[in-house]
Amino acid sequence: MSECPEKLLPWLGLKSIPGIGNILFKRLLERFSSPSLVLEASVEELTKIDGISRRLAESVINYRISDTIRNEMANAIGEGIDIVTFSDDNYPPLLRHIPDPPPFLYVFGQLFPEKNNLAVVGSRNPTSYGISGARQISKDLAAMGFTIISGMARGIDTAAHEGALMGNGRTIAVLGSGLLCIYPPENKSLFYRIAEQGAVISEFPLNAKPEPHHFPVRNRIISGMSLGTVVVEAAKKSGSLITARLSAEQNREVFAIPGSIRSFKSAGTHCLIKQGAKLVEVAADIVEDLYPLLEEKVAPVGDDAYHSNLSKVNLELSPEEMKILKALGPYPVHIDDLVQSLSMEPGMVSGILLKLELEGIVEQSPGKLFSLKENH
């Protein structure tokens, strides 16, 4: 625990009082310096705070630490979960500056007062292009020393965390549920891998379910902890765009990786670019913008991972196989489009694609869509 468990009880208790939200909690903390002093204050002192009515002030002075709060603390201790408060040195420094920072965070893993954080977010139903892009850019950024922040959701978030782990870097997952309710459940093993090389955090009580309204709320933490937000794939109505908007409102940078003009899954990212988000192809594009803000300078690594690199294919290919391979890239192409653009027999194209897939050069997505496999 960041503090003695008994000293943390007023933090949890004050937050549990109906009417005390994050903004009011911050105002009270600025005036009284600690939750315990808030709970000891008089009605007259409390009502001087903007937003505190006499009725709410009376609720505060009459509050007593409940068994529910004591059980919550006991559960956190039993599960090895830390509680990092706004007054703690390890509280994310950039998060302090948003209008409504959480008073405390439940933390599984290790939280450091690091500032070189970047959020990477996107669609829960991405294309293979989007997964590859998120994984590669997160891997490169992590290898440079950035901490990758995301939400551990299906799709792009998962790829971002995996990429950071592949780059042997730190990554932090911000959940829209309590830490004892891992969501999505299939990411349970990822949850523990992230905690080993970073942290999984939440502002919600330990057993809180993944309610729909939790996710827009948690997005302000993802953007608030970060120097900027990278959106990989997002449709026009996407939660990722909420994170991007919050990032802009918090005076942080917004980056977007472009996709196909024919894909509705990239319509949101293209809108961001039109509105002024920086178009990103490689990690160096991000470093270029953020370099003056970095506390610890980084050196770009990696190459352009979003275009095919056929020199890595160390196989003897026939002219027809090479022709098909050159027509493929990181973005999925339908087999019918390949047949039409290459003027080849459907049976031949299908056979060659199968061979290349078995060789691990090409991958197939649902719907007869084909793309170059990552790292080829």
C-alpha positions in Angstrom: 0.0 0.0 0.0 1.2 3.5 -0.7 0.1 4.5 2.8 -0.9 2.8 6.0 -4.3 1.0 5.3 -6.0 2.9 8.1 -4.9 6.2 6.6 -6.4 5.2 3.3 -9.9 4.5 4.7 -10.9 8.2 4.7 -10.0 8.4 1.0 -12.4 5.5 0.2 -15.0 6.8 2.7 -15.1 10.4 1.4 -15.4 9.2 -2.2 -18.4 6.9 -1.2 -20.5 9.8 0.0 -23.3 10.5 -2.5 -22.7 13.9 -4.1 -18.9 13.9 -3.7 -17.6 13.5 -7.2 -14.1 13.8 -8.5 -14.2 17.6 -9.0 -15.6 18.3 -5.5 -13.1 15.8 -4.0 -10.3 17.8 -5.7 -11.6 21.1 -4.3 -11.9 19.7 -0.8 -8.4 18.3 -1.0 -7.0 21.7 -2.2 -8.7 23.3 0.8 -8.2 20.8 3.6 -5.1 18.9 2.3 -6.4 15.4 3.3 -9.7 13.5 3.4 -9.4 12.9 7.2 -9.3 16.7 7.7 -12.3 17.0 5.4 -14.3 14.5 7.6 -13.3 16.5 10.7 -14.3 19.9 9.3 -17.4 21.9 10.4 -20.5 22.6 8.3 -19.5 26.2 8.1 -16.0 25.4 6.8 -17.4 22.9 4.2 -20.1 25.2 2.8 -17.4 27.7 1.9 -16.4 25.3 -0.8 -18.1 25.9 -4.2 -20.6 23.1 -4.8 -21.0 22.0 -1.2 -24.5 22.6 0.0 -25.5 22.6 3.7 -27.2 19.3 3.2 -24.1 17.7 1.6 -21.9 19.2 4.3 -24.0 17.6 7.0 -23.7 14.2 5.2 -19.9 14.7 5.3 -19.7 15.5 9.0 -22.0 12.7 10.0 -20.2 10.1 7.9 -18.5 7.2 9.6 -16.3 4.6 8.0 -18.5 1.7 7.0 -18.0 -2.0 7.1 -18.3 -2.0 3.3 -15.2 0.3 3.1 -13.3 -1.8 5.6 -14.0 -4.9 3.6 -12.9 -3.2 0.4 -9.6 -2.4 2.0 -9.2 -5.9 3.3 -9.9 -7.3 -0.2 -7.3 -5.0 -1.7 -4.7 -6.1 0.8 -5.6 -9.8 0.3 -5.3 -9.6 -3.4 -2.0 -7.7 -3.5 -3.7 -4.6 -4.9 -2.2 -1.2 -4.1 -4.2 2.0 -3.6 -2.4 5.0 -4.9 -3.9 8.4 -3.8 -3.7 11.8 -5.4 -1.2 12.7 -2.6 1.1 9.8 -3.4 4.4 10.3 -5.2 3.5 7.5 -7.6 0.2 9.0 -8.7 0.5 9.6 -12.5 1.8 13.2 -12.8 0.0 14.1 -16.0 -3.3 12.9 -14.6 -3.1 15.5 -11.8 -3.7 18.2 -14.4 -7.1 17.1 -15.8 -10.2 18.8 -14.5 -11.6 15.7 -12.7 -8.7 13.4 -11.7 -9.7 10.3 -9.7 -8.8 10.8 -6.0 -7.2 7.4 -6.0 -6.4 4.4 -8.2 -6.5 0.7 -7.5 -3.2 -0.7 -8.9 -2.2 -4.2 -9.6 1.5 -4.2 -10.6 3.8 -1.2 -10.3 3.0 2.4 -10.9 5.8 4.9 -11.4 5.7 8.7 -11.7 6.5 8.4 -15.4 5.6 11.1 -17.9 6.7 9.5 -21.2 3.3 7.9 -21.7 1.4 7.4 -25.0 -2.1 6.1 -25.4 -2.8 3.7 -28.2 -6.5 3.0 -28.8 -8.9 1.9 -31.6 -11.6 -0.4 -32.8 -12.8 -3.5 -30.8 -13.4 -5.2 -34.2 -10.3 -4.2 -36.2 -8.9 -5.5 -39.5 -5.6 -7.5 -39.6 -4.1 -4.2 -40.9 -5.2 -2.4 -37.7 -3.9 -5.1 -35.4 -0.6 -5.2 -37.2 -0.3 -1.4 -37.1 -1.2 -1.1 -33.4 1.2 -3.9 -32.4 4.1 -2.6 -34.4 3.9 1.0 -33.4 3.4 0.1 -29.8 6.4 -2.3 -29.9 8.6 0.4 -31.5 7.5 3.1 -29.0 8.0 0.8 -26.0 11.5 -0.1 -27.3 12.3 3.6 -27.3 11.2 3.9 -23.6 7.6 5.1 -23.9 5.0 3.5 -21.6 2.0 2.4 -23.7 -1.4 3.2 -22.1 -4.6 1.5 -23.3 -7.8 0.0 -22.1 -7.2 -3.8 -22.5 -10.4 -4.0 -24.6 -10.7 -6.5 -27.5 -9.0 -5.6 -30.7 -6.6 -2.6 -31.0 -6.2 -2.2 -27.2 -5.1 -5.8 -26.9 -2.7 -5.4 -29.8 -1.2 -2.3 -28.3 -0.5 -4.0 -25.0 0.9 -7.0 -26.8 3.2 -4.8 -28.9 4.6 -3.0 -25.8 5.3 -6.4 -24.2 7.0 -7.6 -27.4 9.2 -4.4 -27.2 10.2 -5.3 -23.7 8.7 -2.1 -22.5 6.2 -0.9 -19.9 2.4 -0.9 -20.5 -0.5 0.2 -18.4 -4.1 -1.0 -18.8 -6.9 1.2 -17.5 -10.0 -0.9 -16.9 -13.7 0.0 -17.1 -14.4 -2.5 -14.4 -13.0 -3.3 -11.0 -9.7 -5.2 -10.8 -11.4 -8.3 -9.4 -13.7 -8.4 -12.5 -11.3 -8.8 -15.4 -12.9 -7.7 -18.6 -12.9 -9.0 -21.3 -12.5 -12.4 -19.6 -10.4 -13.8 -22.4 -7.7 -11.2 -21.5 -7.1 -12.7 -18.1 -3.6 -14.0 -19.0 -2.8 -10.6 -20.6 -3.9 -8.9 -17.4 -1.2 -10.7 -15.5 1.4 -10.2 -18.2 0.8 -6.5 -18.2 1.1 -6.4 -14.4 4.5 -8.1 -14.6 5.9 -5.4 -16.9 3.7 -2.5 -15.8 0.3 -2.1 -14.1 -3.4 -2.6 -14.5 -5.3 0.2 -12.9 -8.9 1.3 -12.2 -10.8 4.0 -10.3 -13.8 1.7 -9.8 -14.4 -0.5 -6.7 -12.7 -3.9 -6.8 -15.8 -5.9 -7.8 -17.4 -3.3 -10.1 -18.9 -4.8 -13.3 -18.0 -3.4 -16.7 -21.0 -1.2 -17.0 -21.4 0.7 -20.4 -21.1 4.1 -18.8 -17.8 3.2 -17.1 -15.9 3.2 -20.4 -16.3 6.8 -21.5 -15.3 7.7 -17.9 -12.2 5.6 -17.9 -11.2 7.1 -21.3 -10.3 10.4 -19.6 -7.7 8.5 -17.5 -6.2 6.9 -20.6 -5.8 10.3 -22.3 -5.1 12.1 -19.1 -2.0 9.9 -18.2 -0.5 10.4 -21.7 1.4 13.0 -23.7 -0.8 12.1 -26.7 -3.2 9.6 -28.0 -2.7 7.4 -31.1 -5.9 6.3 -32.8 -5.3 3.3 -35.0 -8.7 2.2 -36.4 -12.0 3.9 -35.5 -15.3 4.1 -37.2 -17.2 7.5 -37.2 -19.0 6.6 -34.0 -16.3 5.1 -31.8 -15.3 5.2 -28.2 -11.7 5.8 -29.4 -12.9 9.2 -30.8 -14.1 10.1 -27.3 -10.5 9.4 -26.0 -9.1 11.5 -28.9 -11.5 14.4 -28.0 -10.6 14.2 -24.3 -7.0 14.2 -25.3 -7.4 17.4 -27.3 -9.5 19.0 -24.4 -6.7 18.1 -22.0 -4.2 19.9 -24.3 -2.5 16.7 -25.3 -1.5 15.6 -28.8 -3.7 13.5 -31.1 -2.2 11.2 -33.7 -4.0 8.9 -36.3 -2.8 6.0 -38.4 -4.6 6.2 -41.8 -6.4 3.2 -43.3 -8.1 2.4 -46.6 -10.4 5.0 -48.0 -12.8 2.1 -48.7 -13.0 0.9 -45.1 -15.6 2.4 -42.8 -13.4 1.1 -39.9 -11.0 3.9 -40.7 -13.5 6.7 -41.3 -13.1 8.0 -37.8 -9.3 8.2 -38.0 -9.6 10.0 -41.3 -12.0 12.5 -39.7 -9.4 13.1 -37.0 -6.7 13.8 -39.6 -9.0 16.3 -41.4 -9.5 18.0 -38.1 -5.8 18.4 -37.5 -4.6 15.1 -35.9 -1.1 14.3 -37.1 -1.0 11.5 -39.7 1.3 8.7 -38.4 3.0 6.0 -40.4 5.9 5.1 -38.1 6.9 5.7 -34.5 9.4 8.4 -35.5 6.5 10.6 -36.7 5.2 10.7 -33.1 8.7 11.3 -31.5 9.2 14.2 -33.9 6.2 16.0 -32.5 6.7 15.1 -28.8 10.5 15.4 -28.6 10.5 18.9 -26.9 8.1 17.5 -24.2 10.1 14.4 -23.3 11.7 14.2 -19.9 14.0 11.5 -21.1 15.0 11.8 -24.7 14.6 8.8 -27.0 16.1 7.6 -30.2 13.8 6.3 -32.9 14.0 2.6 -33.8 12.5 0.3 -36.3 11.5 0.9 -39.9 8.3 1.4 -41.9 6.3 -1.5 -40.6 3.1 -0.6 -42.6 4.4 -1.4 -46.1 5.4 -4.7 -47.4 9.1 -5.7 -47.2 9.5 -8.4 -49.7 13.2 -8.7 -49.2 12.5 -10.6 -46.0 10.8 -13.4 -47.9 13.6 -15.8 -48.3 11.9 -18.3 -50.6 12.1 -19.2 -54.3 8.9 -18.0 -55.8 7.5 -18.4 -59.2 6.7 -15.3 -61.3 2.9 -15.9 -60.6 3.5 -16.2 -56.9 5.7 -13.0 -56.8 3.0 -11.2 -58.9 0.4 -12.0 -56.2 2.7 -11.2 -53.4 3.5 -7.8 -54.8 -0.2 -7.1 -55.1 -0.7 -7.7 -51.4 0.1 -5.3 -48.5 -0.7 -5.0 -44.8 -4.4 -4.1 -45.6 -6.7 -7.0 -46.5 -7.7 -7.4 -50.2 -10.6 -9.6 -51.3 -9.7 -12.5 -53.5 -12.0 -11.4 -56.3 -10.3 -8.0 -56.4 -6.9 -9.8 -56.8 -8.3 -12.0 -59.6 -9.6 -8.9 -61.4 -6.6 -6.6 -61.0 -4.1 -9.4 -61.9 -6.1 -10.9 -64.8 -5.4 -14.4 -63.5 -7.5 -17.5 -63.2 -9.5 -17.7 -59.9 -8.3 -21.3 -59.3 -4.6 -20.3 -59.7 -4.9 -17.3 -57.4 -6.7 -19.4 -54.8 -4.0 -22.1 -54.9 -1.1 -19.7 -54.7 -2.8 -17.8 -51.7 -3.2 -21.1 -49.9 0.4 -22.0 -50.5 1.6 -18.6 -49.3 -0.7 -18.9 -46.3 0.8 -22.3 -45.3 4.3 -20.8 -45.7 3.4 -18.1 -43.2 3.8 -15.3 -45.7 0.1 -14.4 -46.2 -2.8 -14.4 -43.7 -6.4 -14.8 -44.4 -9.2 -12.8 -42.6 -12.9 -13.8 -42.6 -14.6 -13.1 -45.9 -11.9 -14.3 -48.2 -9.7 -11.3 -47.4 -5.9 -11.6 -47.7 -2.9 -9.6 -46.6 0.8 -9.9 -46.0 1.5 -11.4 -42.6 3.2 -9.1 -40.1 7.0 -8.9 -40.5 6.8 -9.8 -44.2 
